[in-house]
């Protein structure tokens, strides 16, 4: 257990990547979104109109930016810290467990960060000018009870999936991530081929908790895969 805690602390030593960069990304996306909104405003769109609100709330810029960063971070955390963690006395299982806990800490932080920014946005009537940045459909449309689990599971899944790709690289070299990507693409294509005839029924029966269940499944499979890949991996 001490080795697991040490692994978590080891990851948390890089505080800038864990705590500062997500905030700077949110700030950068906010500035860019406001500038884009100003372009539409100058071209004749009216803040507060139905078309303005619908278009603004359909902007997933913050999601794309954070997903790209945390995908990279999930890969980097495993690929670059695995040898050092072992040198400090952690077992491979301890490393995977500690990394998963750190993933959950980072996901919780980002979820709370976006919840606070969303609350400020709504309280100020969208930054006093009708600018929608965090109150968007993909993050729950301003509902914090939806935003928190969406962001938490989204970040946790992205980090953990990134970790299994990194573990495949540590184990097999460049061919490892390619094999995982190929298997995932084939699995998705087969699932689409099988489920397409039932698409309408599935859409009608869809429930939001399905996404949560899928995220939990992806996290469990990715963490397990990371451990299985790192067990026989040679430290480089």
RASUL-V332488 format. One record per helix or strand. SS is the DSSP state (alpha for helix, beta for strand). FROM is the first residue (numbers start at 1). LEN is the number of residues. Records with the same first field share a line. If there is no record, write none. Layout:
SS->FROM-LEN  FROM-LEN
This chain:
alpha->2-11  15-28  50-8  61-27  92-32  126-5  137-3  144-29  174-32  209-23
